[in-house]
Amino acid sequence: MRQAVLARLDIDAHNLQQILHVHILRCDSALLLLKFSYSHWGAVGKGKEVAANYRDSLLRPIPWLESFDIDGDVLDVEHKWLIEAFNHACLETAQCPSRGRQAVADFDIIGLLAKHFAEEEHLFDQLDYPDGIQHRREHDHIRWLCTPLVTAPDDDIFAHSLVQARTGLVEHLIRHDLGFKTHLLHRDGK
């Protein structure tokens, strides 16, 4: 299952190695074995202490604000759905990390992100969006933040990754997608 999800992230083995700071031990059509280097996580505590550290963040949903609106259509529906899915997964993780992992799968957060990014990037090309290359890099960053949601070897890293991915998505929406809004308004003659 993890291999299929990684494939849906559109990351090849070389990029995966660079993005995740991993050493690829074996990669073939049936199996992808990774040795993770978690030095980039910084000082993460042990056991339930980490869950307690993230519990407050997990329990505080990020609300959808009308100021987040980009196009009043498909992009906004997808953004809102992603935020709600992340909020739900965070609440479930605070109660039981295995339920949080299941929520990520049930909401198909990784699949929705892949679909959403593809649609946005298609619009970049249609509109000759001048910041399209940088925006694509930012999408890669969100993919990088989300990858541990399917690869995290323990609940603490999963909880930490979930909080970071949700925060990263909202920051991306504010910093980058709202900048794209002016190009969409121009397209629509507004």
Sine and cosine of phi, psi and omega as CSV:
sin_phi,cos_phi,sin_psi,cos_psi,sin_omega,cos_omega
0.00,0.00,-0.70,0.71,-0.03,-1.00
-0.87,0.49,-0.63,0.78,0.00,-1.00
-0.89,0.46,-0.66,0.75,0.00,-1.00
-0.90,0.43,-0.66,0.75,0.00,-1.00
-0.92,0.40,-0.68,0.73,0.04,-1.00
-0.88,0.48,-0.61,0.79,0.03,-1.00
-0.89,0.45,-0.60,0.80,0.00,-1.00
-0.94,0.35,-0.30,0.95,0.06,-1.00
-0.98,0.19,-0.09,1.00,0.01,-1.00
0.85,0.53,0.69,0.73,0.04,-1.00
-0.89,-0.46,0.84,-0.54,0.05,-1.00
-0.99,0.16,0.14,-0.99,-0.11,-0.99
-0.87,0.50,-0.66,0.75,-0.01,-1.00
-0.90,0.43,-0.74,0.67,0.01,-1.00
-0.90,0.43,-0.61,0.79,0.03,-1.00
-0.86,0.50,-0.68,0.73,-0.01,-1.00
-0.89,0.46,-0.68,0.73,-0.01,-1.00
-0.95,0.32,-0.68,0.73,-0.07,-1.00
-0.92,0.38,-0.71,0.70,-0.10,-1.00
-1.00,-0.04,-0.08,1.00,-0.09,-1.00
0.83,0.55,0.80,0.60,-0.02,-1.00
-0.88,-0.48,0.34,-0.94,0.13,-0.99
-0.95,-0.31,0.85,-0.52,-0.02,-1.00
-0.99,0.14,0.91,-0.41,-0.03,-1.00
-0.99,0.16,-0.65,0.76,-0.01,-1.00
-0.39,-0.92,0.68,-0.73,0.02,-1.00
-0.60,-0.80,0.89,-0.46,0.14,-0.99
-0.59,-0.81,-0.09,-1.00,-0.11,-0.99
-0.91,0.42,-0.36,0.93,-0.07,-1.00
-0.97,-0.24,-0.31,0.95,-0.18,-0.98
-0.49,-0.87,0.65,-0.76,0.11,-0.99
-0.77,-0.63,0.94,-0.33,0.02,-1.00
-0.97,-0.25,0.74,-0.67,-0.05,-1.00
-0.81,-0.58,0.59,-0.81,0.16,-0.99
-0.93,-0.36,0.92,-0.39,-0.10,-0.99
-0.99,0.10,0.56,-0.83,0.16,-0.99
-0.91,-0.42,0.94,-0.34,-0.07,-1.00
-1.00,-0.09,0.35,0.94,0.01,-1.00
-0.87,0.49,-0.49,0.87,-0.02,-1.00
-0.96,0.27,-0.13,0.99,0.02,-1.00
-0.99,0.16,-0.24,0.97,-0.04,-1.00
0.97,0.25,-0.33,-0.94,-0.05,-1.00
-0.99,0.16,0.97,-0.23,0.05,-1.00
-0.95,-0.32,0.75,-0.67,-0.05,-1.00
-0.93,0.37,-0.23,-0.97,-0.05,-1.00
-0.90,-0.44,0.53,-0.85,0.17,-0.99
0.79,0.61,-0.69,-0.72,-0.10,-1.00
-0.93,0.38,-0.34,0.94,0.04,-1.00
-0.84,0.54,-0.66,0.75,0.00,-1.00
-0.92,0.39,-0.69,0.72,0.03,-1.00
-0.85,0.53,-0.64,0.77,0.03,-1.00
-0.92,0.40,-0.61,0.80,0.02,-1.00
-0.88,0.47,-0.58,0.82,-0.06,-1.00
-0.99,-0.16,-0.12,0.99,-0.09,-1.00
-0.84,0.54,-0.70,0.71,-0.02,-1.00
-0.87,0.48,-0.71,0.70,0.02,-1.00
-0.91,0.42,-0.61,0.79,0.00,-1.00
-0.91,0.41,-0.58,0.82,-0.08,-1.00
-0.99,0.11,-0.16,0.99,-0.02,-1.00
-0.98,-0.21,0.98,-0.18,0.01,-1.00
-0.93,0.38,0.50,-0.86,0.09,-1.00
-1.00,-0.06,0.86,-0.51,-0.05,-1.00
-0.98,0.21,0.48,-0.87,0.16,-0.99
-0.98,0.20,0.78,-0.63,0.03,-1.00
-0.92,-0.38,0.62,-0.79,0.01,-1.00
-0.87,0.50,-0.43,0.90,0.03,-1.00
-0.92,0.38,-0.21,0.98,0.07,-1.00
-0.98,0.20,-0.21,0.98,-0.06,-1.00
-0.82,0.58,0.71,-0.70,0.02,-1.00
-0.94,-0.33,-0.80,0.60,-0.09,-1.00
-0.76,-0.65,-0.02,1.00,-0.03,-1.00
0.91,0.42,0.33,0.94,-0.09,-1.00
-0.59,-0.81,-0.70,-0.71,-0.15,-0.99
-0.85,0.53,-0.71,0.70,-0.04,-1.00
-0.87,0.49,-0.67,0.74,0.00,-1.00
-0.92,0.39,-0.64,0.76,0.04,-1.00
-0.87,0.50,-0.70,0.71,0.00,-1.00
-0.92,0.39,-0.67,0.74,0.04,-1.00
-0.86,0.50,-0.72,0.69,-0.02,-1.00
-0.89,0.45,-0.68,0.73,0.00,-1.00
-0.89,0.46,-0.67,0.75,0.01,-1.00
-0.89,0.45,-0.71,0.70,0.02,-1.00
-0.89,0.46,-0.69,0.72,0.02,-1.00
-0.90,0.44,-0.64,0.77,0.02,-1.00
-0.90,0.43,-0.71,0.71,0.05,-1.00
-0.89,0.46,-0.68,0.73,0.03,-1.00
-0.85,0.52,-0.71,0.71,0.00,-1.00
-0.89,0.46,-0.71,0.70,0.01,-1.00
-0.88,0.47,-0.61,0.79,0.04,-1.00
-0.91,0.42,-0.72,0.70,0.02,-1.00
-0.88,0.48,-0.67,0.74,0.03,-1.00
-0.91,0.42,-0.65,0.76,-0.01,-1.00
-0.90,0.43,-0.60,0.80,0.03,-1.00
-0.88,0.47,-0.54,0.84,0.01,-1.00
-0.99,0.14,-0.69,0.72,-0.06,-1.00
-0.28,-0.96,0.92,-0.40,-0.07,-1.00
-0.82,0.57,-0.56,0.83,0.01,-1.00
-0.92,0.39,-0.54,0.84,0.08,-1.00
-0.93,0.35,-0.55,0.83,0.07,-1.00
-0.91,0.41,-0.68,0.74,0.05,-1.00
-0.89,0.46,-0.64,0.77,0.01,-1.00
-0.91,0.41,-0.61,0.79,0.02,-1.00
-0.90,0.44,-0.63,0.77,0.05,-1.00
-0.86,0.51,-0.67,0.74,0.01,-1.00
-0.95,0.32,-0.70,0.71,-0.04,-1.00
-0.89,0.46,-0.66,0.75,0.02,-1.00
-0.98,0.20,-0.18,0.98,-0.05,-1.00
0.78,0.62,0.77,0.63,-0.03,-1.00
-0.84,0.54,-0.69,0.73,-0.03,-1.00
-0.90,0.43,-0.69,0.72,0.02,-1.00
-0.90,0.43,-0.67,0.74,0.02,-1.00
-0.91,0.41,-0.65,0.76,0.06,-1.00
-0.87,0.50,-0.72,0.70,-0.01,-1.00
-0.86,0.50,-0.70,0.71,0.01,-1.00
-0.91,0.43,-0.71,0.70,-0.03,-1.00
-0.89,0.46,-0.73,0.68,-0.01,-1.00
-0.89,0.46,-0.64,0.77,0.01,-1.00
-0.89,0.46,-0.67,0.74,0.01,-1.00
-0.91,0.41,-0.70,0.72,0.02,-1.00
-0.88,0.47,-0.72,0.69,-0.04,-1.00
-0.91,0.41,-0.51,0.86,0.10,-1.00
-0.90,0.43,-0.66,0.75,0.06,-1.00
-0.90,0.44,-0.60,0.80,0.04,-1.00
-0.82,0.57,-0.73,0.69,-0.03,-1.00
-0.92,0.40,-0.66,0.75,0.00,-1.00
-0.89,0.46,-0.61,0.79,-0.10,-0.99
-0.99,-0.12,0.06,1.00,-0.10,-0.99
0.76,0.65,0.74,0.67,-0.03,-1.00
-0.89,0.46,0.88,-0.48,-0.11,-0.99
-0.91,0.41,-0.41,0.91,0.01,-1.00
-0.99,-0.17,0.33,0.95,-0.07,-1.00
-0.86,0.52,-0.65,0.76,-0.02,-1.00
-0.91,0.41,-0.72,0.69,0.02,-1.00
-0.90,0.44,-0.64,0.77,-0.01,-1.00
-0.90,0.43,-0.63,0.78,0.08,-1.00
-0.88,0.48,-0.64,0.77,0.06,-1.00
-0.89,0.47,-0.61,0.79,0.05,-1.00
-0.92,0.40,-0.59,0.81,0.10,-0.99
-0.88,0.47,-0.65,0.76,0.05,-1.00
-0.87,0.50,-0.60,0.80,0.03,-1.00
-0.90,0.43,-0.67,0.74,0.04,-1.00
-0.90,0.45,-0.65,0.76,0.08,-1.00
-0.85,0.53,-0.69,0.72,0.02,-1.00
-0.87,0.49,-0.68,0.73,0.02,-1.00
-0.90,0.44,-0.54,0.84,-0.07,-1.00
-1.00,0.08,-0.35,0.93,-0.06,-1.00
-0.82,0.57,-0.68,0.73,0.02,-1.00
-0.90,0.44,-0.23,0.97,0.05,-1.00
-0.91,0.42,-0.37,0.93,0.05,-1.00
-0.92,-0.39,-0.15,0.99,-0.05,-1.00
-0.90,-0.44,-0.17,0.99,-0.08,-1.00
-0.85,0.52,0.81,-0.59,-0.05,-1.00
-0.98,0.22,-0.26,0.96,0.03,-1.00
-0.59,-0.81,0.20,-0.98,-0.10,-0.99
-0.92,0.39,-0.55,0.83,-0.02,-1.00
-0.90,0.43,-0.72,0.69,0.01,-1.00
-0.92,0.40,-0.61,0.80,0.06,-1.00
-0.87,0.50,-0.75,0.66,-0.02,-1.00
-0.87,0.49,-0.71,0.71,0.03,-1.00
-0.86,0.50,-0.71,0.71,-0.03,-1.00
-0.91,0.41,-0.63,0.77,-0.01,-1.00
-0.89,0.45,-0.70,0.71,0.03,-1.00
-0.89,0.45,-0.70,0.72,0.00,-1.00
-0.91,0.42,-0.65,0.76,-0.02,-1.00
-0.91,0.41,-0.70,0.72,0.01,-1.00
-0.89,0.45,-0.72,0.69,0.03,-1.00
-0.88,0.47,-0.68,0.74,0.03,-1.00
-0.88,0.48,-0.64,0.77,0.02,-1.00
-0.89,0.45,-0.72,0.69,-0.02,-1.00
-0.92,0.39,-0.66,0.75,0.06,-1.00
-0.89,0.47,-0.64,0.77,0.04,-1.00
-0.88,0.47,-0.70,0.71,0.01,-1.00
-0.85,0.53,-0.72,0.70,-0.05,-1.00
-0.95,0.31,-0.72,0.69,-0.12,-0.99
-0.98,0.18,-0.56,0.83,-0.16,-0.99
-0.90,-0.44,-0.73,0.68,-0.05,-1.00
-0.93,0.37,-0.59,0.81,0.05,-1.00
-0.91,0.42,-0.50,0.87,0.10,-1.00
-0.92,0.39,-0.49,0.87,0.04,-1.00
-0.96,0.27,-0.36,0.93,-0.08,-1.00
-0.85,0.53,-0.64,0.77,-0.03,-1.00
-0.88,0.47,-0.56,0.83,0.03,-1.00
-0.94,0.34,-0.57,0.82,0.06,-1.00
-0.94,0.34,-0.64,0.77,0.04,-1.00
-0.90,0.44,-0.66,0.75,0.04,-1.00
-0.88,0.48,-0.68,0.73,0.03,-1.00
-0.85,0.53,-0.64,0.77,-0.06,-1.00
-1.00,0.04,0.11,0.99,0.05,-1.00
0.96,0.27,0.45,0.89,-0.02,-1.00
-0.95,-0.31,0.00,0.00,0.00,0.00
